[in-house]
Amino acid sequence: MRKIYLMVVLVVIMTTLIACTSLRERKCLTNTEWENMVQIIKSGEVTGASQTHDLCVSIKTKDGKHYKAEEPEIDAIYHVIKDCGTTCSNIIFVTQ
């Protein structure tokens, strides 16, 4: 009985690991290229920005449009906003 229980536990653990691995491999669902997103940010029309640990970044513009892109490296969007200076100083930035 104990062997059956251990086998069931191992199967559950393996299934969970496989599921987590496949989720990590998912690409970001984008609707614009990173270079375009940088230009939109620098335009001063962005009100909010966010990033996730899997390099997906989102922005919202003053006219209510939403854009999603994959940043080339973690925190790239943070550096774009920071380097933008006063033009981007009112952007609300959220990170996961």
MMTF fields as JSON, N, C-alpha, C and O atoms, coordinates in Angstrom:
{
  "mmtfVersion": "1.0.0",
  "mmtfProducer": "UNKNOWN",
  "numBonds": 383,
  "numAtoms": 384,
  "numGroups": 96,
  "numChains": 1,
  "numModels": 1,
  "chainsPerModel": [1],
  "groupsPerChain": [96],
  "chainIdList": ["A"],
  "bondAtomList": [4, 2, 8, 6, 12, 10, 16, 14, 20, 18, 24, 22, 28, 26, 32, 30, 36, 34, 40, 38, 44, 42, 48, 46, 52, 50, 56, 54, 60, 58, 64, 62, 68, 66, 72, 70, 76, 74, 80, 78, 84, 82, 88, 86, 92, 90, 96, 94, 100, 98, 104, 102, 108, 106, 112, 110, 116, 114, 120, 118, 124, 122, 128, 126, 132, 130, 136, 134, 140, 138, 144, 142, 148, 146, 152, 150, 156, 154, 160, 158, 164, 162, 168, 166, 172, 170, 176, 174, 180, 178, 184, 182, 188, 186, 192, 190, 196, 194, 200, 198, 204, 202, 208, 206, 212, 210, 216, 214, 220, 218, 224, 222, 228, 226, 232, 230, 236, 234, 240, 238, 244, 242, 248, 246, 252, 250, 256, 254, 260, 258, 264, 262, 268, 266, 272, 270, 276, 274, 280, 278, 284, 282, 288, 286, 292, 290, 296, 294, 300, 298, 304, 302, 308, 306, 312, 310, 316, 314, 320, 318, 324, 322, 328, 326, 332, 330, 336, 334, 340, 338, 344, 342, 348, 346, 352, 350, 356, 354, 360, 358, 364, 362, 368, 366, 372, 370, 376, 374, 380, 378],
  "bondOrderList": [1, 1, 1, 1, 1, 1, 1, 1, 1, 1, 1, 1, 1, 1, 1, 1, 1, 1, 1, 1, 1, 1, 1, 1, 1, 1, 1, 1, 1, 1, 1, 1, 1, 1, 1, 1, 1, 1, 1, 1, 1, 1, 1, 1, 1, 1, 1, 1, 1, 1, 1, 1, 1, 1, 1, 1, 1, 1, 1, 1, 1, 1, 1, 1, 1, 1, 1, 1, 1, 1, 1, 1, 1, 1, 1, 1, 1, 1, 1, 1, 1, 1, 1, 1, 1, 1, 1, 1, 1, 1, 1, 1, 1, 1, 1],
  "groupList": [{"groupName": "MET", "atomNameList": ["N", "CA", "C", "O"], "elementList": ["N", "C", "C", "O"], "formalChargeList": [0, 0, 0, 0], "bondAtomList": [1, 0, 2, 1, 3, 2], "bondOrderList": [1, 1, 2], "singleLetterCode": "M", "chemCompType": "L-PEPTIDE LINKING"}, {"groupName": "ARG", "atomNameList": ["N", "CA", "C", "O"], "elementList": ["N", "C", "C", "O"], "formalChargeList": [0, 0, 0, 0], "bondAtomList": [1, 0, 2, 1, 3, 2], "bondOrderList": [1, 1, 2], "singleLetterCode": "R", "chemCompType": "L-PEPTIDE LINKING"}, {"groupName": "LYS", "atomNameList": ["N", "CA", "C", "O"], "elementList": ["N", "C", "C", "O"], "formalChargeList": [0, 0, 0, 0], "bondAtomList": [1, 0, 2, 1, 3, 2], "bondOrderList": [1, 1, 2], "singleLetterCode": "K", "chemCompType": "L-PEPTIDE LINKING"}, {"groupName": "ILE", "atomNameList": ["N", "CA", "C", "O"], "elementList": ["N", "C", "C", "O"], "formalChargeList": [0, 0, 0, 0], "bondAtomList": [1, 0, 2, 1, 3, 2], "bondOrderList": [1, 1, 2], "singleLetterCode": "I", "chemCompType": "L-PEPTIDE LINKING"}, {"groupName": "TYR", "atomNameList": ["N", "CA", "C", "O"], "elementList": ["N", "C", "C", "O"], "formalChargeList": [0, 0, 0, 0], "bondAtomList": [1, 0, 2, 1, 3, 2], "bondOrderList": [1, 1, 2], "singleLetterCode": "Y", "chemCompType": "L-PEPTIDE LINKING"}, {"groupName": "LEU", "atomNameList": ["N", "CA", "C", "O"], "elementList": ["N", "C", "C", "O"], "formalChargeList": [0, 0, 0, 0], "bondAtomList": [1, 0, 2, 1, 3, 2], "bondOrderList": [1, 1, 2], "singleLetterCode": "L", "chemCompType": "L-PEPTIDE LINKING"}, {"groupName": "VAL", "atomNameList": ["N", "CA", "C", "O"], "elementList": ["N", "C", "C", "O"], "formalChargeList": [0, 0, 0, 0], "bondAtomList": [1, 0, 2, 1, 3, 2], "bondOrderList": [1, 1, 2], "singleLetterCode": "V", "chemCompType": "L-PEPTIDE LINKING"}, {"groupName": "THR", "atomNameList": ["N", "CA", "C", "O"], "elementList": ["N", "C", "C", "O"], "formalChargeList": [0, 0, 0, 0], "bondAtomList": [1, 0, 2, 1, 3, 2], "bondOrderList": [1, 1, 2], "singleLetterCode": "T", "chemCompType": "L-PEPTIDE LINKING"}, {"groupName": "ALA", "atomNameList": ["N", "CA", "C", "O"], "elementList": ["N", "C", "C", "O"], "formalChargeList": [0, 0, 0, 0], "bondAtomList": [1, 0, 2, 1, 3, 2], "bondOrderList": [1, 1, 2], "singleLetterCode": "A", "chemCompType": "L-PEPTIDE LINKING"}, {"groupName": "CYS", "atomNameList": ["N", "CA", "C", "O"], "elementList": ["N", "C", "C", "O"], "formalChargeList": [0, 0, 0, 0], "bondAtomList": [1, 0, 2, 1, 3, 2], "bondOrderList": [1, 1, 2], "singleLetterCode": "C", "chemCompType": "L-PEPTIDE LINKING"}, {"groupName": "SER", "atomNameList": ["N", "CA", "C", "O"], "elementList": ["N", "C", "C", "O"], "formalChargeList": [0, 0, 0, 0], "bondAtomList": [1, 0, 2, 1, 3, 2], "bondOrderList": [1, 1, 2], "singleLetterCode": "S", "chemCompType": "L-PEPTIDE LINKING"}, {"groupName": "GLU", "atomNameList": ["N", "CA", "C", "O"], "elementList": ["N", "C", "C", "O"], "formalChargeList": [0, 0, 0, 0], "bondAtomList": [1, 0, 2, 1, 3, 2], "bondOrderList": [1, 1, 2], "singleLetterCode": "E", "chemCompType": "L-PEPTIDE LINKING"}, {"groupName": "ASN", "atomNameList": ["N", "CA", "C", "O"], "elementList": ["N", "C", "C", "O"], "formalChargeList": [0, 0, 0, 0], "bondAtomList": [1, 0, 2, 1, 3, 2], "bondOrderList": [1, 1, 2], "singleLetterCode": "N", "chemCompType": "L-PEPTIDE LINKING"}, {"groupName": "TRP", "atomNameList": ["N", "CA", "C", "O"], "elementList": ["N", "C", "C", "O"], "formalChargeList": [0, 0, 0, 0], "bondAtomList": [1, 0, 2, 1, 3, 2], "bondOrderList": [1, 1, 2], "singleLetterCode": "W", "chemCompType": "L-PEPTIDE LINKING"}, {"groupName": "GLN", "atomNameList": ["N", "CA", "C", "O"], "elementList": ["N", "C", "C", "O"], "formalChargeList": [0, 0, 0, 0], "bondAtomList": [1, 0, 2, 1, 3, 2], "bondOrderList": [1, 1, 2], "singleLetterCode": "Q", "chemCompType": "L-PEPTIDE LINKING"}, {"groupName": "GLY", "atomNameList": ["N", "CA", "C", "O"], "elementList": ["N", "C", "C", "O"], "formalChargeList": [0, 0, 0, 0], "bondAtomList": [1, 0, 2, 1, 3, 2], "bondOrderList": [1, 1, 2], "singleLetterCode": "G", "chemCompType": "PEPTIDE LINKING"}, {"groupName": "HIS", "atomNameList": ["N", "CA", "C", "O"], "elementList": ["N", "C", "C", "O"], "formalChargeList": [0, 0, 0, 0], "bondAtomList": [1, 0, 2, 1, 3, 2], "bondOrderList": [1, 1, 2], "singleLetterCode": "H", "chemCompType": "L-PEPTIDE LINKING"}, {"groupName": "ASP", "atomNameList": ["N", "CA", "C", "O"], "elementList": ["N", "C", "C", "O"], "formalChargeList": [0, 0, 0, 0], "bondAtomList": [1, 0, 2, 1, 3, 2], "bondOrderList": [1, 1, 2], "singleLetterCode": "D", "chemCompType": "L-PEPTIDE LINKING"}, {"groupName": "PRO", "atomNameList": ["N", "CA", "C", "O"], "elementList": ["N", "C", "C", "O"], "formalChargeList": [0, 0, 0, 0], "bondAtomList": [1, 0, 2, 1, 3, 2], "bondOrderList": [1, 1, 2], "singleLetterCode": "P", "chemCompType": "L-PEPTIDE LINKING"}, {"groupName": "PHE", "atomNameList": ["N", "CA", "C", "O"], "elementList": ["N", "C", "C", "O"], "formalChargeList": [0, 0, 0, 0], "bondAtomList": [1, 0, 2, 1, 3, 2], "bondOrderList": [1, 1, 2], "singleLetterCode": "F", "chemCompType": "L-PEPTIDE LINKING"}],
  "groupTypeList": [0, 1, 2, 3, 4, 5, 0, 6, 6, 5, 6, 6, 3, 0, 7, 7, 5, 3, 8, 9, 7, 10, 5, 1, 11, 1, 2, 9, 5, 7, 12, 7, 11, 13, 11, 12, 0, 6, 14, 3, 3, 2, 10, 15, 11, 6, 7, 15, 8, 10, 14, 7, 16, 17, 5, 9, 6, 10, 3, 2, 7, 2, 17, 15, 2, 16, 4, 2, 8, 11, 11, 18, 11, 3, 17, 8, 3, 4, 16, 6, 3, 2, 17, 9, 15, 7, 7, 9, 10, 12, 3, 3, 19, 6, 7, 14],
  "groupIdList": [1, 2, 3, 4, 5, 6, 7, 8, 9, 10, 11, 12, 13, 14, 15, 16, 17, 18, 19, 20, 21, 22, 23, 24, 25, 26, 27, 28, 29, 30, 31, 32, 33, 34, 35, 36, 37, 38, 39, 40, 41, 42, 43, 44, 45, 46, 47, 48, 49, 50, 51, 52, 53, 54, 55, 56, 57, 58, 59, 60, 61, 62, 63, 64, 65, 66, 67, 68, 69, 70, 71, 72, 73, 74, 75, 76, 77, 78, 79, 80, 81, 82, 83, 84, 85, 86, 87, 88, 89, 90, 91, 92, 93, 94, 95, 96],
  "secStructList": [7, 2, 2, 2, 2, 2, 2, 2, 2, 2, 2, 2, 2, 2, 2, 2, 2, 2, 2, 2, 2, 2, 2, 2, 6, 7, 7, 7, 7, 7, 1, 1, 7, 2, 2, 2, 2, 2, 2, 2, 2, 2, 6, 6, 7, 3, 3, 3, 3, 3, 3, 7, 6, 6, 1, 3, 3, 3, 3, 3, 3, 6, 6, 1, 7, 3, 3, 3, 3, 3, 7, 1, 1, 6, 6, 2, 2, 2, 2, 2, 2, 2, 2, 2, 4, 4, 4, 4, 6, 6, 7, 3, 3, 3, 3, 7],
  "xCoordList": [0.829, 0.0, 0.871, 0.575, 1.94, 2.822, 3.5, 3.69, 3.868, 4.5, 3.549, 3.972, 2.294, 1.296, 1.163, 1.107, 1.113, 1.01, 2.214, 2.055, 3.417, 4.625, 4.62, 5.05, 4.143, 4.075, 3.099, 3.375, 1.969, 0.976, 1.57, 1.4, 2.256, 2.883, 3.921, 3.976, 4.732, 5.738, 5.099, 5.595, 4.012, 3.313, 2.776, 2.882, 2.21, 1.685, 2.819, 2.672, 3.929, 5.073, 5.599, 5.857, 5.76, 6.267, 5.311, 5.747, 4.019, 3.026, 3.1, 3.029, 3.24, 3.342, 4.603, 4.546, 5.719, 6.968, 6.874, 7.343, 6.284, 6.124, 5.223, 5.512, 4.135, 3.213, 3.904, 3.749, 4.657, 5.356, 6.399, 6.548, 7.112, 8.117, 7.476, 7.996, 6.372, 5.727, 5.148, 5.109, 4.703, 4.198, 5.323, 5.124, 6.499, 7.634, 8.092, 8.63, 7.888, 8.344, 7.403, 7.739, 6.23, 5.294, 5.87, 6.48, 5.68, 6.129, 5.088, 3.913, 5.54, 4.675, 3.758, 4.224, 2.481, 1.539, 1.639, 1.187, 2.223, 2.511, 1.616, 1.058, 1.496, 0.803, 1.644, 1.166, 2.904, 3.84, 5.264, 5.504, 6.183, 7.598, 8.2, 7.708, 9.257, 9.923, 10.365, 10.172, 10.946, 11.439, 10.296, 10.476, 9.133, 7.971, 7.512, 7.146, 7.533, 7.117, 8.038, 7.567, 9.323, 10.271, 9.919, 9.945, 9.593, 9.234, 7.95, 7.838, 6.98, 5.725, 6.005, 5.461, 6.839, 7.187, 7.848, 7.481, 8.813, 9.549, 8.69, 9.075, 7.52, 6.634, 5.964, 5.456, 5.962, 5.31, 3.827, 3.136, 3.323, 1.895, 1.512, 0.354, 2.469, 2.216, 1.845, 2.489, 0.789, 0.369, 0.781, 0.968, 0.927, 1.27, 2.082, 1.953, 2.925, 3.754, 3.938, 3.941, 4.092, 4.331, 5.217, 5.317, 5.866, 6.672, 6.458, 6.161, 6.611, 6.54, 7.912, 8.789, 8.078, 9.376, 9.743, 10.902, 8.784, 9.058, 9.253, 9.046, 9.657, 10.019, 8.835, 9.034, 7.626, 6.455, 6.252, 6.207, 6.133, 5.899, 4.628, 4.298, 3.924, 2.678, 2.722, 3.284, 2.119, 1.959, 0.544, -0.13, 0.111, -1.186, -0.947, -0.241, -1.546, -1.36, -2.51, -3.539, -2.314, -3.319, -4.647, -5.697, -4.605, -5.859, -6.487, -7.446, -5.937, -6.536, -6.055, -6.537, -5.123, -4.611, -3.633, -2.908, -3.636, -2.743, -1.796, -2.208, -0.535, 0.471, 1.226, 1.489, 1.572, 2.353, 3.516, 3.369, 4.682, 5.873, 6.755, 6.53, 7.745, 8.722, 10.002, 10.605, 10.41, 11.624, 12.857, 12.805, 13.959, 15.137, 15.819, 16.469, 15.673, 16.239, 15.425, 14.741, 15.498, 14.71, 15.089, 16.262, 14.097, 14.216, 14.56, 14.853, 14.531, 14.815, 13.807, 14.176, 12.547, 11.524, 11.767, 11.55, 12.216, 12.537, 13.61, 13.497, 14.648, 15.74, 15.29, 15.757, 14.397, 13.861, 13.105, 13.284, 12.263, 11.474, 12.393, 12.218, 13.352, 14.286, 15.107, 15.264, 15.626, 16.456, 15.65, 16.214, 14.354, 13.47, 13.389, 13.116, 13.622, 13.647, 12.265, 11.335, 12.139, 10.897, 9.714, 8.567, 9.974, 8.893, 8.128, 6.919, 8.827, 8.222, 8.059, 7.755, 8.254, 8.276, 6.927, 6.887, 5.833, 4.506, 3.997, 2.861, 4.82, 4.404, 4.357, 5.328, 3.233, 3.111, 3.686, 3.216, 4.715, 5.417, 5.231, 5.438, 4.834, 4.598, 5.452, 5.541, 6.073, 6.861, 6.453, 6.024, 6.588, 6.198, 7.356, 7.235],
  "yCoordList": [-1.2, 0.0, 1.262, 2.245, 1.202, 2.359, 2.628, 3.784, 1.558, 1.715, 2.387, 3.22, 2.033, 2.637, 4.122, 4.947, 4.458, 5.854, 6.648, 7.745, 6.095, 6.778, 6.951, 7.987, 5.956, 6.059, 7.15, 7.904, 7.231, 8.266, 9.647, 10.565, 9.796, 11.075, 11.444, 12.596, 10.499, 10.759, 11.166, 12.063, 10.515, 10.871, 12.295, 13.049, 12.668, 14.025, 15.044, 16.084, 14.756, 15.671, 15.821, 16.938, 14.726, 14.78, 15.548, 16.334, 15.313, 16.014, 17.522, 18.317, 17.901, 19.313, 19.928, 21.031, 19.25, 19.761, 19.926, 20.924, 18.976, 19.066, 20.238, 20.982, 20.401, 21.512, 22.849, 23.759, 22.983, 24.238, 24.538, 25.688, 23.532, 23.724, 24.192, 25.099, 23.599, 24.003, 25.406, 26.124, 25.811, 27.174, 28.186, 29.252, 27.87, 28.775, 28.965, 30.017, 27.972, 28.044, 28.837, 29.118, 29.196, 29.964, 31.324, 31.974, 31.748, 33.058, 34.112, 33.808, 35.313, 36.448, 36.691, 36.687, 36.898, 37.227, 38.728, 39.537, 39.083, 40.492, 41.05, 40.31, 42.38, 43.042, 44.173, 44.949, 44.258, 45.225, 44.736, 43.853, 45.312, 44.985, 45.844, 46.935, 45.345, 46.045, 47.457, 48.415, 47.585, 48.885, 49.901, 51.077, 49.452, 50.33, 50.751, 51.906, 49.807, 50.129, 51.197, 52.107, 51.09, 52.088, 53.471, 54.448, 53.567, 54.848, 55.412, 56.617, 54.524, 54.974, 55.499, 56.529, 54.807, 55.261, 56.633, 57.533, 56.799, 58.057, 59.211, 60.374, 58.891, 59.943, 60.739, 61.834, 60.199, 60.888, 60.6, 61.228, 59.669, 59.362, 58.166, 57.748, 57.611, 56.415, 56.803, 57.654, 56.162, 56.422, 55.31, 55.551, 54.09, 52.968, 51.927, 51.771, 51.214, 50.166, 49.051, 49.287, 47.825, 46.696, 45.682, 45.648, 44.848, 43.759, 42.519, 42.609, 41.37, 40.109, 39.443, 39.866, 38.405, 37.734, 37.021, 36.656, 36.818, 36.118, 37.076, 36.705, 38.316, 39.339, 39.939, 40.625, 39.7, 40.331, 41.708, 41.858, 42.701, 44.058, 44.606, 44.289, 45.428, 46.043, 47.522, 47.953, 48.294, 49.725, 50.139, 49.507, 51.221, 51.814, 53.281, 53.977, 53.745, 55.133, 56.008, 55.51, 57.307, 58.267, 58.117, 58.435, 57.634, 57.454, 56.074, 55.703, 55.308, 54.041, 52.812, 51.71, 52.973, 51.821, 51.019, 51.57, 49.704, 48.795, 48.136, 47.699, 48.072, 47.427, 46.4, 46.611, 45.278, 44.235, 43.851, 43.732, 43.659, 43.255, 42.409, 42.326, 41.795, 41.029, 41.85, 42.173, 42.183, 42.973, 42.083, 40.881, 42.666, 41.863, 41.262, 40.222, 41.908, 41.399, 41.954, 42.966, 41.293, 41.723, 43.164, 43.538, 43.939, 45.339, 46.307, 47.473, 45.858, 46.772, 47.917, 49.063, 47.613, 48.668, 49.684, 50.882, 49.201, 50.097, 51.097, 52.291, 50.608, 51.481, 52.467, 53.605, 52.049, 52.958, 54.1, 55.267, 53.752, 54.771, 55.694, 56.913, 55.138, 55.934, 56.877, 58.054, 56.357, 57.169, 58.222, 59.185, 58.041, 58.981, 60.329, 61.357, 60.316, 61.564, 62.106, 61.345, 63.432, 64.072, 63.754, 63.795, 63.441, 63.077, 61.867, 61.758, 60.962, 59.715, 59.668, 58.613, 60.781, 60.782, 60.462, 60.109, 60.573, 60.285, 58.878, 58.541, 58.066, 56.703, 55.864, 55.803, 55.231, 54.292, 52.967, 52.393, 52.477, 51.268, 50.166, 50.372, 48.989, 47.834, 46.679, 46.449, 45.963, 44.801, 43.603, 43.744, 42.435, 41.205, 40.675, 39.64],
  "zCoordList": [0.0, 0.0, 0.0, -0.679, 0.773, 0.862, -0.48, -0.857, -1.21, -2.513, -3.504, -4.306, -3.45, -4.337, -4.029, -4.941, -2.755, -2.34, -2.846, -3.382, -2.674, -3.138, -4.655, -5.161, -5.374, -6.825, -7.256, -8.189, -6.579, -6.892, -6.619, -7.421, -5.503, -5.166, -6.23, -6.659, -6.653, -7.685, -9.008, -9.688, -9.37, -10.609, -10.527, -11.494, -9.402, -9.22, -9.301, -9.942, -8.667, -8.696, -10.118, -10.566, -10.822, -12.19, -13.113, -13.954, -12.948, -13.761, -13.51, -14.447, -12.263, -11.902, -12.503, -13.047, -12.418, -12.98, -14.493, -15.039, -15.157, -16.609, -16.973, -17.91, -16.232, -16.5, -16.283, -17.097, -15.211, -14.921, -15.989, -16.402, -16.434, -17.47, -18.768, -19.417, -19.152, -20.393, -20.291, -21.29, -19.119, -18.943, -19.085, -19.668, -18.561, -18.651, -20.083, -20.427, -20.913, -22.286, -23.191, -24.341, -22.679, -23.49, -23.826, -22.977, -25.046, -25.473, -25.094, -24.887, -25.013, -24.73, -25.935, -27.074, -25.697, -26.768, -27.024, -26.213, -28.138, -28.413, -29.512, -30.321, -29.517, -30.624, -31.211, -32.038, -30.774, -31.353, -31.119, -30.296, -31.839, -31.679, -30.562, -30.274, -29.944, -28.859, -29.284, -28.535, -30.462, -30.93, -31.052, -30.735, -31.506, -31.587, -30.197, -29.979, -29.258, -27.893, -27.29, -26.608, -27.535, -27.025, -27.566, -26.817, -28.847, -29.447, -28.831, -28.607, -28.559, -27.936, -26.533, -26.136, -25.791, -24.435, -24.498, -23.743, -25.387, -25.489, -25.999, -25.88, -26.571, -27.084, -25.972, -26.21, -24.768, -23.654, -23.547, -22.744, -24.333, -24.36, -23.482, -23.485, -22.733, -21.929, -20.501, -19.888, -19.98, -18.597, -17.65, -16.458, -18.165, -17.303, -18.048, -19.263, -17.305, -17.891, -16.873, -15.665, -17.382, -16.482, -17.172, -18.398, -16.353, -16.879, -16.026, -14.835, -16.649, -15.926, -15.987, -16.74, -15.189, -15.128, -16.427, -16.62, -17.31, -18.567, -19.752, -20.908, -19.436, -20.423, -21.175, -22.177, -20.722, -21.331, -20.713, -19.492, -21.571, -21.097, -21.727, -22.87, -20.971, -21.441, -21.138, -20.131, -22.026, -21.767, -22.118, -22.93, -21.481, -21.786, -22.096, -21.366, -23.191, -23.6, -23.106, -22.648, -23.208, -22.753, -23.471, -22.913, -24.711, -25.454, -25.218, -25.895, -24.246, -23.846, -24.602, -24.343, -25.523, -26.265, -25.405, -24.578, -25.623, -24.902, -25.896, -26.971, -25.524, -26.358, -25.522, -24.338, -26.168, -25.498, -26.397, -27.614, -25.773, -26.517, -25.601, -24.394, -26.198, -25.428, -25.354, -26.377, -24.13, -23.979, -24.191, -23.927, -24.665, -24.982, -23.757, -23.856, -22.609, -21.36, -20.207, -20.354, -19.059, -17.901, -17.524, -17.545, -17.188, -16.769, -17.903, -17.639, -19.14, -20.262, -20.288, -20.542, -20.028, -20.042, -18.925, -19.108, -17.776, -16.661, -17.093, -16.817, -17.769, -18.198, -19.274, -19.298, -20.154, -21.169, -20.489, -20.836, -19.52, -18.81, -18.018, -18.047, -17.324, -16.518, -17.404, -17.082, -18.513, -19.409, -20.164, -20.683, -20.223, -20.918, -20.191, -20.811, -18.901, -18.128, -17.799, -17.534, -17.82, -17.388, -18.292, -17.845, -19.54, -20.465, -19.942, -20.147, -19.269, -18.79, -17.272, -16.715, -16.611, -15.142, -14.5, -13.321, -15.231, -14.662, -14.981, -14.648, -15.617, -15.944, -14.667, -13.913, -14.443, -13.317, -13.789, -14.771, -13.078, -13.488, -12.452, -11.256, -12.938, -12.061, -12.578, -13.784, -11.658, -12.036, -11.201, -10.056, -11.779, -11.09, -10.302, -9.646]
}
